[in-house]
Amino acid sequence: MAERAIDTATDLSRTITEVSAALQAAVDRLSEAIAAARQPGKPLSTISAITREAPFASLFIAFLFGVAVARRR
């Protein structure tokens, strides 16, 4: 019975390690995609610049976009 518990704990540890590695790989890919999108002339760079220049207008547009998305569902 003790061996079964040790085997279960070992399997669980392996599973957690695999999930952690997969999550880390996904975070790395997402970080790279965000870094690429923040380069000058790319979409996130443009959105950041607009948001810095007109924060209230950007907030209002984001609110309207959220309302539009919520109504579709």
PDB file of N, H, CA, C and O in Angstrom:
ATOM      1  N   MET A   1       0.815  -1.187   0.000  1.00  0.00           N
ATOM      2  CA  MET A   1       0.000   0.000   0.000  1.00  0.00           C
ATOM      3  C   MET A   1       0.870   1.266   0.000  1.00  0.00           C
ATOM      4  O   MET A   1       0.540   2.247  -0.666  1.00  0.00           O
ATOM      5  N   ALA A   2       1.960   1.240   0.735  1.00  0.00           N
ATOM      6  H   ALA A   2       2.228   0.442   1.276  1.00  0.00           H
ATOM      7  CA  ALA A   2       2.865   2.386   0.780  1.00  0.00           C
ATOM      8  C   ALA A   2       3.511   2.606  -0.583  1.00  0.00           C
ATOM      9  O   ALA A   2       3.725   3.745  -0.997  1.00  0.00           O
ATOM     10  N   GLU A   3       3.823   1.501  -1.286  1.00  0.00           N
ATOM     11  H   GLU A   3       3.649   0.575  -0.950  1.00  0.00           H
ATOM     12  CA  GLU A   3       4.415   1.630  -2.618  1.00  0.00           C
ATOM     13  C   GLU A   3       3.435   2.277  -3.587  1.00  0.00           C
ATOM     14  O   GLU A   3       3.830   3.087  -4.427  1.00  0.00           O
ATOM     15  N   ARG A   4       2.172   1.926  -3.474  1.00  0.00           N
ATOM     16  H   ARG A   4       1.851   1.268  -2.793  1.00  0.00           H
ATOM     17  CA  ARG A   4       1.149   2.514  -4.331  1.00  0.00           C
ATOM     18  C   ARG A   4       1.040   4.014  -4.081  1.00  0.00           C
ATOM     19  O   ARG A   4       0.883   4.786  -5.028  1.00  0.00           O
ATOM     20  N   ALA A   5       1.120   4.434  -2.834  1.00  0.00           N
ATOM     21  H   ALA A   5       1.248   3.807  -2.065  1.00  0.00           H
ATOM     22  CA  ALA A   5       1.061   5.850  -2.504  1.00  0.00           C
ATOM     23  C   ALA A   5       2.278   6.592  -3.054  1.00  0.00           C
ATOM     24  O   ALA A   5       2.160   7.711  -3.554  1.00  0.00           O
ATOM     25  N   ILE A   6       3.442   5.961  -2.959  1.00  0.00           N
ATOM     26  H   ILE A   6       3.538   5.052  -2.554  1.00  0.00           H
ATOM     27  CA  ILE A   6       4.662   6.576  -3.499  1.00  0.00           C
ATOM     28  C   ILE A   6       4.576   6.683  -5.015  1.00  0.00           C
ATOM     29  O   ILE A   6       4.967   7.700  -5.587  1.00  0.00           O
ATOM     30  N   ASP A   7       4.060   5.627  -5.680  1.00  0.00           N
ATOM     31  H   ASP A   7       3.742   4.801  -5.215  1.00  0.00           H
ATOM     32  CA  ASP A   7       3.900   5.669  -7.135  1.00  0.00           C
ATOM     33  C   ASP A   7       2.921   6.761  -7.554  1.00  0.00           C
ATOM     34  O   ASP A   7       3.148   7.467  -8.536  1.00  0.00           O
ATOM     35  N   THR A   8       1.847   6.890  -6.811  1.00  0.00           N
ATOM     36  H   THR A   8       1.662   6.317  -6.013  1.00  0.00           H
ATOM     37  CA  THR A   8       0.857   7.925  -7.116  1.00  0.00           C
ATOM     38  C   THR A   8       1.465   9.312  -6.938  1.00  0.00           C
ATOM     39  O   THR A   8       1.248  10.198  -7.764  1.00  0.00           O
ATOM     40  N   ALA A   9       2.212   9.499  -5.881  1.00  0.00           N
ATOM     41  H   ALA A   9       2.388   8.779  -5.210  1.00  0.00           H
ATOM     42  CA  ALA A   9       2.859  10.788  -5.639  1.00  0.00           C
ATOM     43  C   ALA A   9       3.883  11.096  -6.729  1.00  0.00           C
ATOM     44  O   ALA A   9       4.007  12.243  -7.157  1.00  0.00           O
ATOM     45  N   THR A  10       4.608  10.088  -7.175  1.00  0.00           N
ATOM     46  H   THR A  10       4.507   9.156  -6.827  1.00  0.00           H
ATOM     47  CA  THR A  10       5.597  10.270  -8.242  1.00  0.00           C
ATOM     48  C   THR A  10       4.908  10.646  -9.549  1.00  0.00           C
ATOM     49  O   THR A  10       5.353  11.551 -10.254  1.00  0.00           O
ATOM     50  N   ASP A  11       3.813   9.942  -9.870  1.00  0.00           N
ATOM     51  H   ASP A  11       3.451   9.206  -9.297  1.00  0.00           H
ATOM     52  CA  ASP A  11       3.060  10.260 -11.086  1.00  0.00           C
ATOM     53  C   ASP A  11       2.498  11.676 -11.025  1.00  0.00           C
ATOM     54  O   ASP A  11       2.536  12.410 -12.013  1.00  0.00           O
ATOM     55  N   LEU A  12       1.985  12.051  -9.875  1.00  0.00           N
ATOM     56  H   LEU A  12       1.955  11.456  -9.072  1.00  0.00           H
ATOM     57  CA  LEU A  12       1.445  13.397  -9.703  1.00  0.00           C
ATOM     58  C   LEU A  12       2.546  14.434  -9.859  1.00  0.00           C
ATOM     59  O   LEU A  12       2.334  15.476 -10.479  1.00  0.00           O
ATOM     60  N   SER A  13       3.709  14.158  -9.307  1.00  0.00           N
ATOM     61  H   SER A  13       3.881  13.311  -8.804  1.00  0.00           H
ATOM     62  CA  SER A  13       4.837  15.081  -9.419  1.00  0.00           C
ATOM     63  C   SER A  13       5.251  15.250 -10.883  1.00  0.00           C
ATOM     64  O   SER A  13       5.521  16.366 -11.327  1.00  0.00           O
ATOM     65  N   ARG A  14       5.300  14.151 -11.628  1.00  0.00           N
ATOM     66  H   ARG A  14       5.080  13.245 -11.267  1.00  0.00           H
ATOM     67  CA  ARG A  14       5.635  14.225 -13.056  1.00  0.00           C
ATOM     68  C   ARG A  14       4.598  15.037 -13.818  1.00  0.00           C
ATOM     69  O   ARG A  14       4.946  15.864 -14.661  1.00  0.00           O
ATOM     70  N   THR A  15       3.328  14.800 -13.521  1.00  0.00           N
ATOM     71  H   THR A  15       3.046  14.128 -12.837  1.00  0.00           H
ATOM     72  CA  THR A  15       2.249  15.515 -14.201  1.00  0.00           C
ATOM     73  C   THR A  15       2.344  17.008 -13.927  1.00  0.00           C
ATOM     74  O   THR A  15       2.199  17.820 -14.840  1.00  0.00           O
ATOM     75  N   ILE A  16       2.585  17.368 -12.683  1.00  0.00           N
ATOM     76  H   ILE A  16       2.703  16.708 -11.941  1.00  0.00           H
ATOM     77  CA  ILE A  16       2.716  18.781 -12.327  1.00  0.00           C
ATOM     78  C   ILE A  16       3.912  19.395 -13.042  1.00  0.00           C
ATOM     79  O   ILE A  16       3.835  20.531 -13.511  1.00  0.00           O
ATOM     80  N   THR A  17       5.004  18.667 -13.130  1.00  0.00           N
ATOM     81  H   THR A  17       5.066  17.744 -12.750  1.00  0.00           H
ATOM     82  CA  THR A  17       6.194  19.156 -13.826  1.00  0.00           C
ATOM     83  C   THR A  17       5.906  19.369 -15.305  1.00  0.00           C
ATOM     84  O   THR A  17       6.328  20.374 -15.879  1.00  0.00           O
ATOM     85  N   GLU A  18       5.193  18.437 -15.929  1.00  0.00           N
ATOM     86  H   GLU A  18       4.850  17.621 -15.463  1.00  0.00           H
ATOM     87  CA  GLU A  18       4.857  18.565 -17.355  1.00  0.00           C
ATOM     88  C   GLU A  18       3.926  19.749 -17.597  1.00  0.00           C
ATOM     89  O   GLU A  18       4.115  20.506 -18.550  1.00  0.00           O
ATOM     90  N   VAL A  19       2.933  19.909 -16.744  1.00  0.00           N
ATOM     91  H   VAL A  19       2.780  19.294 -15.970  1.00  0.00           H
ATOM     92  CA  VAL A  19       2.009  21.030 -16.882  1.00  0.00           C
ATOM     93  C   VAL A  19       2.744  22.346 -16.674  1.00  0.00           C
ATOM     94  O   VAL A  19       2.503  23.317 -17.392  1.00  0.00           O
ATOM     95  N   SER A  20       3.628  22.379 -15.707  1.00  0.00           N
ATOM     96  H   SER A  20       3.824  21.591 -15.124  1.00  0.00           H
ATOM     97  CA  SER A  20       4.409  23.582 -15.444  1.00  0.00           C
ATOM     98  C   SER A  20       5.292  23.934 -16.643  1.00  0.00           C
ATOM     99  O   SER A  20       5.394  25.103 -17.017  1.00  0.00           O
ATOM    100  N   ALA A  21       5.921  22.943 -17.236  1.00  0.00           N
ATOM    101  H   ALA A  21       5.839  21.994 -16.932  1.00  0.00           H
ATOM    102  CA  ALA A  21       6.772  23.182 -18.414  1.00  0.00           C
ATOM    103  C   ALA A  21       5.947  23.670 -19.596  1.00  0.00           C
ATOM    104  O   ALA A  21       6.371  24.572 -20.318  1.00  0.00           O
ATOM    105  N   ALA A  22       4.777  23.085 -19.798  1.00  0.00           N
ATOM    106  H   ALA A  22       4.432  22.353 -19.211  1.00  0.00           H
ATOM    107  CA  ALA A  22       3.912  23.517 -20.893  1.00  0.00           C
ATOM    108  C   ALA A  22       3.431  24.944 -20.673  1.00  0.00           C
ATOM    109  O   ALA A  22       3.379  25.735 -21.615  1.00  0.00           O
ATOM    110  N   LEU A  23       3.082  25.273 -19.446  1.00  0.00           N
ATOM    111  H   LEU A  23       3.124  24.630 -18.681  1.00  0.00           H
ATOM    112  CA  LEU A  23       2.647  26.623 -19.123  1.00  0.00           C
ATOM    113  C   LEU A  23       3.780  27.624 -19.323  1.00  0.00           C
ATOM    114  O   LEU A  23       3.558  28.719 -19.841  1.00  0.00           O
ATOM    115  N   GLN A  24       4.976  27.259 -18.922  1.00  0.00           N
ATOM    116  H   GLN A  24       5.156  26.370 -18.501  1.00  0.00           H
ATOM    117  CA  GLN A  24       6.135  28.141 -19.107  1.00  0.00           C
ATOM    118  C   GLN A  24       6.401  28.369 -20.591  1.00  0.00           C
ATOM    119  O   GLN A  24       6.719  29.489 -20.992  1.00  0.00           O
ATOM    120  N   ALA A  25       6.276  27.328 -21.412  1.00  0.00           N
ATOM    121  H   ALA A  25       6.017  26.419 -21.087  1.00  0.00           H
ATOM    122  CA  ALA A  25       6.469  27.475 -22.859  1.00  0.00           C
ATOM    123  C   ALA A  25       5.413  28.394 -23.457  1.00  0.00           C
ATOM    124  O   ALA A  25       5.720  29.212 -24.324  1.00  0.00           O
ATOM    125  N   ALA A  26       4.169  28.264 -22.999  1.00  0.00           N
ATOM    126  H   ALA A  26       3.920  27.599 -22.295  1.00  0.00           H
ATOM    127  CA  ALA A  26       3.091  29.124 -23.499  1.00  0.00           C
ATOM    128  C   ALA A  26       3.341  30.576 -23.103  1.00  0.00           C
ATOM    129  O   ALA A  26       3.128  31.481 -23.909  1.00  0.00           O
ATOM    130  N   VAL A  27       3.784  30.802 -21.888  1.00  0.00           N
ATOM    131  H   VAL A  27       3.957  30.067 -21.233  1.00  0.00           H
ATOM    132  CA  VAL A  27       4.077  32.165 -21.426  1.00  0.00           C
ATOM    133  C   VAL A  27       5.226  32.756 -22.235  1.00  0.00           C
ATOM    134  O   VAL A  27       5.195  33.934 -22.591  1.00  0.00           O
ATOM    135  N   ASP A  28       6.227  31.953 -22.522  1.00  0.00           N
ATOM    136  H   ASP A  28       6.252  30.997 -22.233  1.00  0.00           H
ATOM    137  CA  ASP A  28       7.354  32.437 -23.325  1.00  0.00           C
ATOM    138  C   ASP A  28       6.901  32.840 -24.726  1.00  0.00           C
ATOM    139  O   ASP A  28       7.301  33.888 -25.233  1.00  0.00           O
ATOM    140  N   ARG A  29       6.060  32.003 -25.355  1.00  0.00           N
ATOM    141  H   ARG A  29       5.735  31.151 -24.943  1.00  0.00           H
ATOM    142  CA  ARG A  29       5.559  32.326 -26.693  1.00  0.00           C
ATOM    143  C   ARG A  29       4.713  33.594 -26.667  1.00  0.00           C
ATOM    144  O   ARG A  29       4.819  34.429 -27.565  1.00  0.00           O
ATOM    145  N   LEU A  30       3.883  33.740 -25.655  1.00  0.00           N
ATOM    146  H   LEU A  30       3.796  33.062 -24.925  1.00  0.00           H
ATOM    147  CA  LEU A  30       3.047  34.935 -25.528  1.00  0.00           C
ATOM    148  C   LEU A  30       3.907  36.176 -25.302  1.00  0.00           C
ATOM    149  O   LEU A  30       3.639  37.230 -25.878  1.00  0.00           O
ATOM    150  N   SER A  31       4.924  36.058 -24.481  1.00  0.00           N
ATOM    151  H   SER A  31       5.142  35.201 -24.013  1.00  0.00           H
ATOM    152  CA  SER A  31       5.827  37.187 -24.235  1.00  0.00           C
ATOM    153  C   SER A  31       6.538  37.613 -25.516  1.00  0.00           C
ATOM    154  O   SER A  31       6.689  38.806 -25.779  1.00  0.00           O
ATOM    155  N   GLU A  32       6.972  36.640 -26.310  1.00  0.00           N
ATOM    156  H   GLU A  32       6.849  35.671 -26.097  1.00  0.00           H
ATOM    157  CA  GLU A  32       7.622  36.955 -27.582  1.00  0.00           C
ATOM    158  C   GLU A  32       6.655  37.644 -28.542  1.00  0.00           C
ATOM    159  O   GLU A  32       7.035  38.584 -29.240  1.00  0.00           O
ATOM    160  N   ALA A  33       5.401  37.176 -28.579  1.00  0.00           N
ATOM    161  H   ALA A  33       5.092  36.412 -28.013  1.00  0.00           H
ATOM    162  CA  ALA A  33       4.402  37.779 -29.464  1.00  0.00           C
ATOM    163  C   ALA A  33       4.111  39.217 -29.040  1.00  0.00           C
ATOM    164  O   ALA A  33       3.967  40.096 -29.889  1.00  0.00           O
ATOM    165  N   ILE A  34       4.023  39.458 -27.744  1.00  0.00           N
ATOM    166  H   ILE A  34       4.140  38.744 -27.054  1.00  0.00           H
ATOM    167  CA  ILE A  34       3.769  40.813 -27.249  1.00  0.00           C
ATOM    168  C   ILE A  34       4.957  41.714 -27.547  1.00  0.00           C
ATOM    169  O   ILE A  34       4.779  42.862 -27.953  1.00  0.00           O
ATOM    170  N   ALA A  35       6.159  41.207 -27.349  1.00  0.00           N
ATOM    171  H   ALA A  35       6.304  40.274 -27.019  1.00  0.00           H
ATOM    172  CA  ALA A  35       7.353  42.011 -27.642  1.00  0.00           C
ATOM    173  C   ALA A  35       7.418  42.364 -29.126  1.00  0.00           C
ATOM    174  O   ALA A  35       7.792  43.481 -29.481  1.00  0.00           O
ATOM    175  N   ALA A  36       7.058  41.427 -29.985  1.00  0.00           N
ATOM    176  H   ALA A  36       6.753  40.519 -29.697  1.00  0.00           H
ATOM    177  CA  ALA A  36       7.060  41.701 -31.425  1.00  0.00           C
ATOM    178  C   ALA A  36       5.993  42.721 -31.790  1.00  0.00           C
ATOM    179  O   ALA A  36       6.218  43.556 -32.666  1.00  0.00           O
ATOM    180  N   ALA A  37       4.840  42.670 -31.138  1.00  0.00           N
ATOM    181  H   ALA A  37       4.657  41.992 -30.427  1.00  0.00           H
ATOM    182  CA  ALA A  37       3.751  43.600 -31.439  1.00  0.00           C
ATOM    183  C   ALA A  37       4.006  44.994 -30.888  1.00  0.00           C
ATOM    184  O   ALA A  37       3.347  45.947 -31.303  1.00  0.00           O
ATOM    185  N   ARG A  38       4.946  45.133 -29.964  1.00  0.00           N
ATOM    186  H   ARG A  38       5.481  44.359 -29.627  1.00  0.00           H
ATOM    187  CA  ARG A  38       5.251  46.446 -29.386  1.00  0.00           C
ATOM    188  C   ARG A  38       6.308  47.207 -30.173  1.00  0.00           C
ATOM    189  O   ARG A  38       6.597  48.360 -29.853  1.00  0.00           O
ATOM    190  N   GLN A  39       6.884  46.597 -31.182  1.00  0.00           N
ATOM    191  H   GLN A  39       6.649  45.661 -31.443  1.00  0.00           H
ATOM    192  CA  GLN A  39       7.890  47.292 -31.981  1.00  0.00           C
ATOM    193  C   GLN A  39       7.242  48.457 -32.720  1.00  0.00           C
ATOM    194  O   GLN A  39       6.054  48.404 -33.039  1.00  0.00           O
ATOM    195  N   PRO A  40       8.010  49.507 -32.993  1.00  0.00           N
ATOM    196  CA  PRO A  40       7.446  50.683 -33.660  1.00  0.00           C
ATOM    197  C   PRO A  40       6.726  50.324 -34.964  1.00  0.00           C
ATOM    198  O   PRO A  40       7.229  49.570 -35.797  1.00  0.00           O
ATOM    199  N   GLY A  41       5.539  50.893 -35.100  1.00  0.00           N
ATOM    200  H   GLY A  41       5.131  51.506 -34.424  1.00  0.00           H
ATOM    201  CA  GLY A  41       4.746  50.653 -36.302  1.00  0.00           C
ATOM    202  C   GLY A  41       3.819  49.456 -36.205  1.00  0.00           C
ATOM    203  O   GLY A  41       2.977  49.253 -37.079  1.00  0.00           O
ATOM    204  N   LYS A  42       3.958  48.676 -35.175  1.00  0.00           N
ATOM    205  H   LYS A  42       4.642  48.841 -34.464  1.00  0.00           H
ATOM    206  CA  LYS A  42       3.103  47.499 -34.982  1.00  0.00           C
ATOM    207  C   LYS A  42       1.858  47.894 -34.189  1.00  0.00           C
ATOM    208  O   LYS A  42       1.815  48.977 -33.605  1.00  0.00           O
ATOM    209  N   PRO A  43       0.843  47.022 -34.163  1.00  0.00           N
ATOM    210  CA  PRO A  43      -0.441  47.375 -33.534  1.00  0.00           C
ATOM    211  C   PRO A  43      -0.365  47.820 -32.068  1.00  0.00           C
ATOM    212  O   PRO A  43      -0.957  48.838 -31.710  1.00  0.00           O
ATOM    213  N   LEU A  44       0.340  47.091 -31.231  1.00  0.00           N
ATOM    214  H   LEU A  44       0.822  46.264 -31.522  1.00  0.00           H
ATOM    215  CA  LEU A  44       0.389  47.475 -29.809  1.00  0.00           C
ATOM    216  C   LEU A  44       1.113  48.797 -29.600  1.00  0.00           C
ATOM    217  O   LEU A  44       0.775  49.557 -28.692  1.00  0.00           O
ATOM    218  N   SER A  45       2.092  49.070 -30.424  1.00  0.00           N
ATOM    219  H   SER A  45       2.367  48.453 -31.162  1.00  0.00           H
ATOM    220  CA  SER A  45       2.791  50.347 -30.345  1.00  0.00           C
ATOM    221  C   SER A  45       1.839  51.488 -30.675  1.00  0.00           C
ATOM    222  O   SER A  45       1.836  52.518 -29.999  1.00  0.00           O
ATOM    223  N   THR A  46       1.038  51.304 -31.706  1.00  0.00           N
ATOM    224  H   THR A  46       1.040  50.468 -32.255  1.00  0.00           H
ATOM    225  CA  THR A  46       0.068  52.324 -32.108  1.00  0.00           C
ATOM    226  C   THR A  46      -0.995  52.525 -31.035  1.00  0.00           C
ATOM    227  O   THR A  46      -1.332  53.661 -30.700  1.00  0.00           O
ATOM    228  N   ILE A  47      -1.521  51.432 -30.496  1.00  0.00           N
ATOM    229  H   ILE A  47      -1.247  50.510 -30.768  1.00  0.00           H
ATOM    230  CA  ILE A  47      -2.547  51.529 -29.447  1.00  0.00           C
ATOM    231  C   ILE A  47      -1.978  52.205 -28.204  1.00  0.00           C
ATOM    232  O   ILE A  47      -2.657  53.017 -27.576  1.00  0.00           O
ATOM    233  N   SER A  48      -0.744  51.880 -27.846  1.00  0.00           N
ATOM    234  H   SER A  48      -0.192  51.220 -28.356  1.00  0.00           H
ATOM    235  CA  SER A  48      -0.115  52.509 -26.676  1.00  0.00           C
ATOM    236  C   SER A  48       0.033  54.007 -26.875  1.00  0.00           C
ATOM    237  O   SER A  48      -0.232  54.789 -25.962  1.00  0.00           O
ATOM    238  N   ALA A  49       0.453  54.406 -28.063  1.00  0.00           N
ATOM    239  H   ALA A  49       0.668  53.771 -28.805  1.00  0.00           H
ATOM    240  CA  ALA A  49       0.630  55.834 -28.339  1.00  0.00           C
ATOM    241  C   ALA A  49      -0.704  56.575 -28.279  1.00  0.00           C
ATOM    242  O   ALA A  49      -0.785  57.667 -27.717  1.00  0.00           O
ATOM    243  N   ILE A  50      -1.743  55.988 -28.854  1.00  0.00           N
ATOM    244  H   ILE A  50      -1.678  55.101 -29.311  1.00  0.00           H
ATOM    245  CA  ILE A  50      -3.066  56.626 -28.832  1.00  0.00           C
ATOM    246  C   ILE A  50      -3.582  56.729 -27.405  1.00  0.00           C
ATOM    247  O   ILE A  50      -4.157  57.748 -27.023  1.00  0.00           O
ATOM    248  N   THR A  51      -3.382  55.691 -26.625  1.00  0.00           N
ATOM    249  H   THR A  51      -2.914  54.863 -26.935  1.00  0.00           H
ATOM    250  CA  THR A  51      -3.852  55.676 -25.243  1.00  0.00           C
ATOM    251  C   THR A  51      -3.128  56.733 -24.400  1.00  0.00           C
ATOM    252  O   THR A  51      -3.741  57.375 -23.547  1.00  0.00           O
ATOM    253  N   ARG A  52      -1.830  56.912 -24.641  1.00  0.00           N
ATOM    254  H   ARG A  52      -1.331  56.391 -25.334  1.00  0.00           H
ATOM    255  CA  ARG A  52      -1.087  57.939 -23.905  1.00  0.00           C
ATOM    256  C   ARG A  52      -1.564  59.345 -24.263  1.00  0.00           C
ATOM    257  O   ARG A  52      -1.603  60.230 -23.408  1.00  0.00           O
ATOM    258  N   GLU A  53      -1.925  59.544 -25.525  1.00  0.00           N
ATOM    259  H   GLU A  53      -1.894  58.825 -26.219  1.00  0.00           H
ATOM    260  CA  GLU A  53      -2.334  60.881 -25.967  1.00  0.00           C
ATOM    261  C   GLU A  53      -3.762  61.217 -25.551  1.00  0.00           C
ATOM    262  O   GLU A  53      -4.055  62.365 -25.220  1.00  0.00           O
ATOM    263  N   ALA A  54      -4.655  60.223 -25.566  1.00  0.00           N
ATOM    264  H   ALA A  54      -4.417  59.290 -25.835  1.00  0.00           H
ATOM    265  CA  ALA A  54      -6.061  60.488 -25.261  1.00  0.00           C
ATOM    266  C   ALA A  54      -6.628  59.365 -24.392  1.00  0.00           C
ATOM    267  O   ALA A  54      -7.359  58.512 -24.895  1.00  0.00           O
ATOM    268  N   PRO A  55      -6.304  59.352 -23.098  1.00  0.00           N
ATOM    269  CA  PRO A  55      -6.720  58.227 -22.254  1.00  0.00           C
ATOM    270  C   PRO A  55      -8.237  58.111 -22.074  1.00  0.00           C
ATOM    271  O   PRO A  55      -8.764  56.999 -22.046  1.00  0.00           O
ATOM    272  N   PHE A  56      -8.944  59.233 -21.953  1.00  0.00           N
ATOM    273  H   PHE A  56      -8.515  60.136 -21.975  1.00  0.00           H
ATOM    274  CA  PHE A  56     -10.392  59.150 -21.736  1.00  0.00           C
ATOM    275  C   PHE A  56     -11.114  58.679 -22.990  1.00  0.00           C
ATOM    276  O   PHE A  56     -12.060  57.896 -22.910  1.00  0.00           O
ATOM    277  N   ALA A  57     -10.674  59.148 -24.132  1.00  0.00           N
ATOM    278  H   ALA A  57      -9.905  59.784 -24.197  1.00  0.00           H
ATOM    279  CA  ALA A  57     -11.281  58.701 -25.386  1.00  0.00           C
ATOM    280  C   ALA A  57     -11.031  57.207 -25.583  1.00  0.00           C
ATOM    281  O   ALA A  57     -11.919  56.483 -26.031  1.00  0.00           O
ATOM    282  N   SER A  58      -9.834  56.748 -25.253  1.00  0.00           N
ATOM    283  H   SER A  58      -9.112  57.337 -24.889  1.00  0.00           H
ATOM    284  CA  SER A  58      -9.513  55.322 -25.384  1.00  0.00           C
ATOM    285  C   SER A  58     -10.358  54.483 -24.431  1.00  0.00           C
ATOM    286  O   SER A  58     -10.830  53.406 -24.797  1.00  0.00           O
ATOM    287  N   LEU A  59     -10.546  54.975 -23.216  1.00  0.00           N
ATOM    288  H   LEU A  59     -10.163  55.850 -22.919  1.00  0.00           H
ATOM    289  CA  LEU A  59     -11.369  54.269 -22.245  1.00  0.00           C
ATOM    290  C   LEU A  59     -12.809  54.182 -22.726  1.00  0.00           C
ATOM    291  O   LEU A  59     -13.450  53.141 -22.583  1.00  0.00           O
ATOM    292  N   PHE A  60     -13.318  55.263 -23.291  1.00  0.00           N
ATOM    293  H   PHE A  60     -12.797  56.109 -23.407  1.00  0.00           H
ATOM    294  CA  PHE A  60     -14.683  55.282 -23.812  1.00  0.00           C
ATOM    295  C   PHE A  60     -14.837  54.291 -24.964  1.00  0.00           C
ATOM    296  O   PHE A  60     -15.837  53.576 -25.033  1.00  0.00           O
ATOM    297  N   ILE A  61     -13.876  54.243 -25.851  1.00  0.00           N
ATOM    298  H   ILE A  61     -13.064  54.824 -25.794  1.00  0.00           H
ATOM    299  CA  ILE A  61     -13.931  53.298 -26.974  1.00  0.00           C
ATOM    300  C   ILE A  61     -13.874  51.861 -26.463  1.00  0.00           C
ATOM    301  O   ILE A  61     -14.594  50.996 -26.962  1.00  0.00           O
ATOM    302  N   ALA A  62     -13.032  51.606 -25.482  1.00  0.00           N
ATOM    303  H   ALA A  62     -12.448  52.308 -25.076  1.00  0.00           H
ATOM    304  CA  ALA A  62     -12.952  50.260 -24.906  1.00  0.00           C
ATOM    305  C   ALA A  62     -14.264  49.878 -24.245  1.00  0.00           C
ATOM    306  O   ALA A  62     -14.691  48.728 -24.341  1.00  0.00           O
ATOM    307  N   PHE A  63     -14.913  50.830 -23.573  1.00  0.00           N
ATOM    308  H   PHE A  63     -14.566  51.764 -23.495  1.00  0.00           H
ATOM    309  CA  PHE A  63     -16.208  50.570 -22.951  1.00  0.00           C
ATOM    310  C   PHE A  63     -17.254  50.229 -24.011  1.00  0.00           C
ATOM    311  O   PHE A  63     -18.004  49.266 -23.855  1.00  0.00           O
ATOM    312  N   LEU A  64     -17.306  51.010 -25.081  1.00  0.00           N
ATOM    313  H   LEU A  64     -16.697  51.792 -25.208  1.00  0.00           H
ATOM    314  CA  LEU A  64     -18.266  50.733 -26.158  1.00  0.00           C
ATOM    315  C   LEU A  64     -18.006  49.378 -26.804  1.00  0.00           C
ATOM    316  O   LEU A  64     -18.941  48.649 -27.137  1.00  0.00           O
ATOM    317  N   PHE A  65     -16.731  49.047 -26.979  1.00  0.00           N
ATOM    318  H   PHE A  65     -15.972  49.639 -26.709  1.00  0.00           H
ATOM    319  CA  PHE A  65     -16.384  47.743 -27.542  1.00  0.00           C
ATOM    320  C   PHE A  65     -16.855  46.620 -26.606  1.00  0.00           C
ATOM    321  O   PHE A  65     -17.378  45.606 -27.069  1.00  0.00           O
ATOM    322  N   GLY A  66     -16.673  46.798 -25.316  1.00  0.00           N
ATOM    323  H   GLY A  66     -16.249  47.621 -24.940  1.00  0.00           H
ATOM    324  CA  GLY A  66     -17.124  45.796 -24.341  1.00  0.00           C
ATOM    325  C   GLY A  66     -18.622  45.630 -24.362  1.00  0.00           C
ATOM    326  O   GLY A  66     -19.119  44.506 -24.284  1.00  0.00           O
ATOM    327  N   VAL A  67     -19.368  46.741 -24.468  1.00  0.00           N
ATOM    328  H   VAL A  67     -18.964  47.654 -24.531  1.00  0.00           H
ATOM    329  CA  VAL A  67     -20.823  46.667 -24.544  1.00  0.00           C
ATOM    330  C   VAL A  67     -21.252  45.926 -25.803  1.00  0.00           C
ATOM    331  O   VAL A  67     -22.156  45.091 -25.762  1.00  0.00           O
ATOM    332  N   ALA A  68     -20.599  46.236 -26.927  1.00  0.00           N
ATOM    333  H   ALA A  68     -19.865  46.914 -26.960  1.00  0.00           H
ATOM    334  CA  ALA A  68     -20.941  45.578 -28.191  1.00  0.00           C
ATOM    335  C   ALA A  68     -20.694  44.074 -28.121  1.00  0.00           C
ATOM    336  O   ALA A  68     -21.502  43.283 -28.609  1.00  0.00           O
ATOM    337  N   VAL A  69     -19.577  43.683 -27.514  1.00  0.00           N
ATOM    338  H   VAL A  69     -18.921  44.325 -27.117  1.00  0.00           H
ATOM    339  CA  VAL A  69     -19.254  42.252 -27.398  1.00  0.00           C
ATOM    340  C   VAL A  69     -20.242  41.568 -26.443  1.00  0.00           C
ATOM    341  O   VAL A  69     -20.687  40.451 -26.706  1.00  0.00           O
ATOM    342  N   ALA A  70     -20.580  42.231 -25.352  1.00  0.00           N
ATOM    343  H   ALA A  70     -20.218  43.139 -25.138  1.00  0.00           H
ATOM    344  CA  ALA A  70     -21.498  41.645 -24.367  1.00  0.00           C
ATOM    345  C   ALA A  70     -22.895  41.449 -24.942  1.00  0.00           C
ATOM    346  O   ALA A  70     -23.572  40.477 -24.609  1.00  0.00           O
ATOM    347  N   ARG A  71     -23.321  42.348 -25.787  1.00  0.00           N
ATOM    348  H   ARG A  71     -22.771  43.138 -26.057  1.00  0.00           H
ATOM    349  CA  ARG A  71     -24.665  42.228 -26.364  1.00  0.00           C
ATOM    350  C   ARG A  71     -24.751  41.107 -27.386  1.00  0.00           C
ATOM    351  O   ARG A  71     -25.833  40.563 -27.608  1.00  0.00           O
ATOM    352  N   ARG A  72     -23.660  40.755 -27.998  1.00  0.00           N
ATOM    353  H   ARG A  72     -22.781  41.197 -27.818  1.00  0.00           H
ATOM    354  CA  ARG A  72     -23.669  39.677 -28.995  1.00  0.00           C
ATOM    355  C   ARG A  72     -23.886  38.319 -28.353  1.00  0.00           C
ATOM    356  O   ARG A  72     -24.326  37.382 -29.019  1.00  0.00           O
ATOM    357  N   ARG A  73     -23.590  38.203 -27.101  1.00  0.00           N
ATOM    358  H   ARG A  73     -23.232  38.964 -26.559  1.00  0.00           H
ATOM    359  CA  ARG A  73     -23.682  36.899 -26.428  1.00  0.00           C
ATOM    360  C   ARG A  73     -24.982  36.737 -25.774  1.00  0.00           C
ATOM    361  O   ARG A  73     -25.239  35.702 -25.159  1.00  0.00           O
TER     362      ARG A  73
END
